[in-house]
Amino acid sequence: MARTIDTGTDDLLARVEGHVGVIAFNRPERRNALSDAVYDGFDAALPVLAADPEVRVVLVTGSGGAFCAGGDVKQMNEANQAGGERAGRPSGLEDAVDHLRRLQRQVSLALHQFPKPVVAALPGAAAGAGLSIALAADIRLAAERAVLVTAFANVGASGDFGGSWFLTQLVGPAKARELYWTSPRLTAAEARDLGLVNQVLADDGFDEAALDWCHDLATRAPIAQRLMKENLNRAMTCDLATALDAEAANMVRTMRTADHAEAALAFVEKRLPNFEGR
C-alpha cells in the first residue's frame, strides 16, 4: 500500500510504494511546467526519501501524460509584459543569479548526488529544464510517444538545470552543441539511439511498467548500489588513480556486508538472494 509524503504542495506529489519512492510533477494543465512550489517540493521530499531505509530507488515522473515542459513560458510572457519581474523572484541581476543557482542545487544537483538510484520515467514530453532534470537522473525510461527537446534556443535562453553538463557527458561536446543550438524534437527511439534514454517502453501501461522496472532494481543490494553510484559519479570528473583508490575502499566495504554474505550463500544454494541493506 502506498504511503504519502508531504511535499507542501500539489504541484509535486510524492509517495512510497514498497522499496520505491515516487515523485511526480503534477501541473498537467501546464504540461507539468516548473513552479516555485515544485522546487520547494523537491527540497521537502528528497531528504525524506534519502533518510528512509525502506526506500532503495526513486522514480521521478509526470502526471497527465507529460514529464515536464520546463520553465512556464506563459508565466514568463506575463512577467515580461508586466515589466520583466515575477512575483516572489529577486529583480536584481546578482540576486536573480543566486536564486537560480539555489534552485538548480535543490533539484538537479540533489538528484545527481542522491545516495540511491534515481530513475526518470518520461510518459510524454520532456523539454527545456524538464529535460535537464530528466538527464540528472541515473536512468531514463521513455514511453514510445515521448519527445525530448532542449528547447532553450526556441525561447532565446542559454539553458539551466545542468542540461549542458549532462548532455556533454552523455553524447559528447559536438552532439551536445548541436542539440542545444538547433533544438530538434527527438523521438524516444532517437533519444535511445543517442544514449539519452536507456529503454523505450510501450505507451499502454507505461506508468506500471516503469514502476515495475524500479521495483526490480530495488531487489538488488542497496549498499552496493549506493557505492556504485558514488564510483560512477566520481568517474565523470576524476583521474584513473583517484577512481582506483576509491573503488578499492568501496569494494572492501561491500565485501564485508551481510548482503554480500547472503549473495554468496544464495549463489551456492542456487537461489535468488534476499538483500536487506546490511
Phi, psi and omega per residue, in radians:
M1 nan 2.370 -3.084
A2 -1.223 2.512 3.096
R3 -2.053 2.149 -3.058
T4 -1.395 2.487 3.031
I5 -1.950 2.317 -3.124
D6 -1.357 1.989 3.093
T7 -1.685 -0.158 -3.104
G8 1.465 0.062 -3.088
T9 -2.733 2.702 3.009
D10 -1.539 -0.151 -3.139
D11 -1.259 -0.377 3.116
L12 -2.462 2.100 -3.101
L13 -1.857 2.655 3.123
A14 -2.532 2.520 3.106
R15 -2.691 2.932 3.063
V16 -2.129 2.218 3.058
E17 -2.143 1.876 -3.072
G18 1.093 -2.151 3.129
H19 -1.703 0.237 -3.098
V20 -2.028 2.182 2.991
G21 -1.587 2.320 -3.088
V22 -2.042 2.196 3.049
I23 -2.030 2.272 -3.074
A24 -2.284 2.151 2.921
F25 -1.030 2.410 -3.022
N26 -2.456 1.005 2.985
R27 -2.219 1.081 -3.027
P28 -1.038 -0.500 3.129
E29 -1.187 -0.321 3.082
R30 -2.047 0.427 -3.108
R31 0.922 0.655 3.099
N32 1.050 0.601 3.058
A33 -1.058 2.674 -3.079
L34 -1.244 2.693 3.084
S35 -2.583 2.887 3.096
D36 -1.042 -0.610 3.127
A37 -1.140 -0.613 3.097
V38 -1.081 -0.802 3.142
Y39 -1.063 -0.773 3.130
D40 -1.128 -0.585 3.110
G41 -1.116 -0.748 3.054
F42 -1.058 -0.733 -3.111
D43 -1.116 -0.508 3.121
A44 -1.457 -0.713 -2.996
A45 -1.396 -0.738 -3.010
L46 -1.063 -0.770 3.104
P47 -1.090 -0.598 3.123
V48 -1.158 -0.777 3.138
L49 -1.182 -0.627 3.125
A50 -1.148 -0.640 -3.065
A51 -1.472 -0.249 -3.077
D52 -1.400 1.972 -3.103
P53 -1.176 -0.307 3.116
E54 -1.349 -0.399 -3.110
V55 -1.520 2.126 -3.124
R56 -1.976 -0.375 -3.129
V57 -2.458 2.537 3.060
V58 -2.052 2.301 3.102
L59 -1.919 2.198 3.075
V60 -1.939 2.191 -3.086
T61 -2.542 -2.979 -3.137
G62 -2.333 2.609 3.114
S63 -1.556 2.685 2.975
G64 1.328 0.309 3.011
G65 1.716 -0.126 3.073
A66 -2.087 2.756 2.986
F67 -1.473 -1.272 3.113
C68 -2.846 2.231 -3.116
A69 -1.449 0.036 -3.137
G70 1.484 -2.567 -3.141
G71 -1.092 2.579 -3.127
D72 -1.392 1.685 -3.039
V73 -1.143 -0.618 3.096
K74 -1.064 -0.734 3.115
Q75 -1.180 -0.661 3.082
M76 -1.053 -0.778 -3.127
N77 -1.118 -0.726 3.119
E78 -1.071 -0.709 3.115
A79 -1.152 -0.721 3.134
N80 -1.090 -0.720 -3.136
Q81 -1.195 -0.433 -3.135
A82 -1.587 0.071 3.091
G83 2.010 0.091 3.005
G84 1.709 -0.135 -3.125
E85 -1.801 2.542 3.091
R86 -2.003 2.413 -3.106
A87 -0.972 2.324 3.096
G88 1.416 -0.027 -3.140
R89 -1.892 2.493 3.104
P90 -1.154 2.477 -3.099
S91 -1.636 -0.482 3.119
G92 -1.237 2.565 -3.055
L93 -1.013 -0.942 -3.073
E94 -1.141 -0.675 3.101
D95 -1.132 -0.656 3.127
A96 -1.178 -0.675 3.088
V97 -1.113 -0.806 3.128
D98 -1.076 -0.665 3.139
H99 -1.111 -0.812 -3.139
L100 -1.159 -0.671 3.091
R101 -1.015 -0.722 -3.139
R102 -1.152 -0.748 -3.137
L103 -1.102 -0.724 3.137
Q104 -1.098 -0.655 3.122
R105 -1.234 -0.601 3.119
Q106 -1.118 -0.493 -3.024
V107 -1.979 -1.298 -3.011
S108 -1.104 -0.852 -3.136
L109 -1.152 -0.681 -3.140
A110 -1.117 -0.697 3.103
L111 -1.191 -0.758 -3.129
H112 -1.092 -0.677 -3.090
Q113 -1.655 0.027 -3.110
F114 -1.000 2.378 -2.984
P115 -1.361 0.228 3.113
K116 -2.422 2.777 3.122
P117 -1.018 2.405 3.094
V118 -2.069 2.200 -3.133
V119 -2.019 2.217 3.031
A120 -1.707 2.192 3.104
A121 -1.921 2.056 -3.034
L122 -1.811 1.731 3.116
P123 -1.325 -0.278 -3.125
G124 -2.815 -2.456 -2.994
A125 -1.143 2.412 2.952
A126 -2.223 1.986 -3.011
A127 -2.335 2.627 3.061
G128 0.968 -2.270 3.129
A129 -1.107 -0.431 3.052
G130 -1.107 -0.719 3.058
L131 -1.162 -0.724 3.123
S132 -0.996 -0.745 -3.133
I133 -1.166 -0.688 3.076
A134 -1.078 -0.673 -3.139
L135 -1.223 -0.361 3.101
A136 -1.275 -0.299 3.094
A137 -1.282 2.879 -3.141
D138 -1.394 -0.596 -3.077
I139 -2.361 2.527 3.056
R140 -2.195 2.223 3.016
L141 -1.946 2.393 -3.105
A142 -2.279 2.461 2.983
A143 -1.236 2.714 3.141
E144 -0.976 -0.598 -3.096
R145 -1.413 -0.118 -3.065
A146 -1.102 2.561 3.071
V147 -2.221 2.362 3.119
L148 -2.054 2.285 -3.130
V149 -2.613 2.341 3.119
T150 -1.151 -0.717 2.931
A151 1.250 -0.361 -3.026
F152 -1.054 -0.697 3.140
A153 -1.060 -0.510 -3.102
N154 -1.236 -0.352 3.133
V155 -2.044 0.289 3.067
G156 1.160 0.630 -3.135
A157 -2.154 2.761 -3.047
S158 -1.589 -0.329 3.085
G159 1.937 2.641 -3.120
D160 -2.641 -3.076 3.135
F161 1.037 0.482 2.945
G162 1.471 0.097 -3.097
G163 -0.994 -0.710 -3.118
S164 -1.128 -0.660 3.140
W165 -1.251 -0.844 -3.111
F166 -1.133 -0.742 3.125
L167 -1.085 -0.751 3.130
T168 -1.063 -0.703 3.102
Q169 -1.126 -0.678 -3.011
L170 -1.451 -0.702 -3.010
V171 -2.105 -0.074 -3.122
G172 1.609 2.793 -3.026
P173 -1.121 -0.704 -3.076
A174 -1.160 -0.815 -3.131
K175 -1.189 -0.632 3.100
A176 -1.067 -0.724 3.097
R177 -1.090 -0.749 3.120
E178 -1.054 -0.797 -3.101
L179 -1.157 -0.584 3.105
Y180 -1.331 -0.790 -3.031
W181 -1.310 -0.622 -3.081
T182 -1.778 -0.311 3.033
S183 0.876 0.959 3.117
P184 -1.251 2.676 3.048
R185 -1.529 1.898 -3.091
L186 -1.594 2.310 2.984
T187 -1.273 2.900 3.115
A188 -1.031 -0.710 -3.138
A189 -1.146 -0.729 3.107
E190 -1.116 -0.713 3.120
A191 -1.132 -0.660 3.087
R192 -1.117 -0.740 -3.125
D193 -1.133 -0.495 3.100
L194 -1.449 -0.211 -3.101
G195 1.596 0.169 3.105
L196 -1.417 -0.501 3.140
V197 -2.083 2.384 -3.141
N198 -1.415 -0.767 -3.123
Q199 -2.508 2.528 3.037
V200 -1.880 2.196 -3.120
L201 -1.967 2.761 -3.126
A202 -1.067 2.570 3.099
D203 -1.064 -0.822 -3.141
D204 -1.163 2.164 3.132
G205 1.286 0.363 -3.069
F206 -1.057 -0.802 -3.080
D207 -1.023 -0.775 -3.134
E208 -1.177 -0.701 -3.130
A209 -1.153 -0.688 3.119
A210 -1.156 -0.718 3.112
L211 -1.148 -0.704 3.094
D212 -1.072 -0.694 3.119
W213 -1.043 -0.721 3.139
C214 -1.241 -0.657 3.078
H215 -1.055 -0.698 3.116
D216 -1.134 -0.756 3.110
L217 -1.069 -0.595 -3.104
A218 -1.268 -0.141 3.076
T219 -1.423 -0.190 3.126
R220 -1.339 2.997 -3.096
A221 -1.216 1.984 -3.027
P222 -1.168 -0.630 3.127
I223 -1.152 -0.766 3.121
A224 -1.092 -0.716 -3.137
Q225 -1.128 -0.678 3.120
R226 -1.099 -0.790 -3.113
L227 -1.282 -0.525 2.998
M228 -1.049 -0.771 -3.140
K229 -1.098 -0.714 3.062
E230 -0.999 -0.831 -3.127
N231 -1.059 -0.819 -3.069
L232 -1.192 -0.682 3.072
N233 -1.122 -0.751 -3.137
R234 -1.096 -0.653 -3.092
A235 -1.103 -0.336 -3.133
M236 -1.261 -0.320 -3.032
T237 -2.341 -0.157 -3.030
C238 -1.856 2.969 3.083
D239 -1.474 2.948 -3.055
L240 -1.081 -0.751 -3.102
A241 -1.055 -0.746 3.104
T242 -1.103 -0.741 3.135
A243 -1.088 -0.760 -3.132
L244 -1.104 -0.759 -3.136
D245 -1.085 -0.750 -3.128
A246 -1.216 -0.669 3.094
E247 -1.067 -0.724 -3.135
A248 -1.051 -0.805 -3.132
A249 -1.094 -0.786 -3.115
N250 -1.231 -0.591 3.120
M251 -1.116 -0.792 3.135
V252 -1.096 -0.708 3.116
R253 -1.050 -0.828 -3.094
T254 -1.186 -0.608 -3.136
M255 -1.205 -0.200 3.123
R256 -1.812 0.155 3.141
T257 -1.523 2.775 3.030
A258 -1.135 -0.531 3.110
D259 -1.098 -0.717 3.097
H260 -1.114 -0.754 3.126
A261 -1.074 -0.713 3.105
E262 -1.122 -0.707 3.139
A263 -1.135 -0.726 3.119
A264 -1.125 -0.725 3.118
L265 -1.149 -0.742 3.131
A266 -1.097 -0.640 3.107
F267 -1.080 -0.802 -3.135
V268 -1.143 -0.662 -3.105
E269 -1.501 0.031 3.095
K270 0.976 0.938 3.088
R271 -2.495 2.948 3.087
L272 -1.347 2.447 3.120
P273 -1.299 2.706 3.060
N274 -1.986 1.701 -3.066
F275 -1.466 2.389 -3.107
E276 -2.076 0.030 3.138
G277 1.272 0.607 3.120
R278 -2.178 nan nan
